[in-house]
Amino acid sequence: MSDFGNVPSQPSEFDDRGPWYYQARRRVESAATALQWYGMISIFIAVMILGVCVVSPDAVFRPAYDQMLEQRKGQPPAPGQKPLPPYDEFRTTASMEWIIFAAISLACSALIFLGGSKMKQLQGYGLSIAASILAIIPCTNSCCCAGLPIGVWALMVLVNADVKLAFSRNVPLPSEGEPI
């Protein structure tokens, strides 16, 4: 009997975790931690963007609108250039665009964090691959190109043969009485 009151299950044919397994686990740890941190920072930025757009959109959009007005002052209109809309219309449109971007960024950043967490536990190989790819794509998270090296690093670690084997061998053993 173990400390938890159940009988330890019999080792399966896949329970051959030798030094290669622990070396693969060590290789995955740092890349997974980097993905987790990148996901957390990106979540924080997305929440900040959402907060600013909802609470005080004038703090961001009024200076931008004024700068565009200043740039166009004294300039002849370029061919096909539309006049600036009124500020209220500009603020509403820009605010909606930023909110949509921040919501997409928040969802993708949460997937990056979750993928890094699962990668650290050697579970969810597909989710870990997806998180690495999402970190590489600049438009899917708030930190733009900062995720490129982290995502490439995590992807390079994940395609290693020993790491793939470690993911496949890290299945929980069936408990007593469960069908195999």
Secondary structure, DSSP 8 states (H G I E B T S, - for coil): --TTSS------TT----HHHHHHHHHHHHHHHHHHHHHHHHHHHHHHHHHHHHH-THHHHHHHHHHHHHHHTT----TT------HHHHHHHHHHHHHHHHHHHHHHHHHHHHHHHHHHTT--HHHHHHHHHHHHSGGGSTTGGGHHHHHHHHHHHHTSHHHHHHHHH------TT---
